[in-house]
Each structure stands twice: as C-alpha cells, then as structure tokens.
Amino acid sequence: MSAENANNPQPPKPEPRTALFVCTGKTETADGKPAIILRKLSEANELGTERLFASKGLHCRVGHVYRIQVSETKGADSIFPSTERWISQYANAEQVAAWQAAARAFEIEKAAARERKKAEGTQQMLEVLKPLRTIYQRTNALGRLAIEVQLLAYLRQVRGITEDA
C-alpha cells in the first residue's frame, strides 16, 4: 500500500437501492419456466401490484417478506437475483395461508402433470413394442434368442444391423 493511497481513501460505495417485496405465489412464465409472484410492500405495509419474476436465482417462500435489490435504471420492474434477504413473515396470517394453499395447489398440479407425461411416455413405448412382443411369443427358442440379440445390438448402436425406415 503506497503513501498516496493512504492519504486519499476511497469514499465508501453507496448502498444499492432495495425494496421490500412479499412473495405471494408460484407460477410459470409464458415459455413454461418457473416463476414467482412478488408484490412490492410500501412503507405503510400496503401491497402493490403483482409482478412475475423468473425464479432462477431467487429463493423465496410464499408469504414471507424480503428485501431485494432493484435496478437503478429500471426501478422495481427489474430486480437482481440472489440478493433477496429475508425480513419476516407477512403480518396477515389469513392471507398468507391462502397464498400458501394456492402455491401448494400449483406445485401439486405441476407434479401431477409430470407424472401424467411420464405415464403417457411409458404407455406409448409399450404400444410400439406390442408387435415385437407378438412376434417374440410366436417364435421358437432359437428365434427368440436371435430377436433378443438383434434388439440389444440395435439399442447399443452396434454396427452391422440395417435400419429399415
């Protein structure tokens, strides 16, 4: 450290602009990515309008108040991810319970949709394999072994088996 730097200390950086937000729910953006619903909390503890923010980098629990850095240029419409700091739970317990129930219903709906999609994929695979199973059941033991070998070779991408499209 030089003597010149010691005589001219740097002024402290100003604190980044923050605002209080209440997490009021979970949803998804128009392109299907997970999002959270935040409402700005005024100094008089009044809720502002709902705003959707991508949940990537934001870890907020529904019904809790957070202090989050906002953009100097874009205002409260733009927040910085990973800057949320928990303050407290929102004061209105009935409203918090309603928000949490709605968020839980959304999570259950998304989980059910994933399970349905998974089951449909399995069912489609079984429908495609049904003719192969019929052929397999109608052939002798040597033919079954040949089908098993060909199927495994095909699945493992072994060269030498031609694809008839």
Secondary structure by P-SEA (a helix, b strand, c coil): ccaaaaacccccccccbbbbbbbccccccccccbbbbbbbbccccccccccccccccccccccbbbbbbbbcccccccccccccccccccccaaaaaaaaaaaaaaaaaaaaaaaaaaaaaaaaaaaaaaaaaaaaaaccaaaaaaaaaaaaaaaaccccccccc
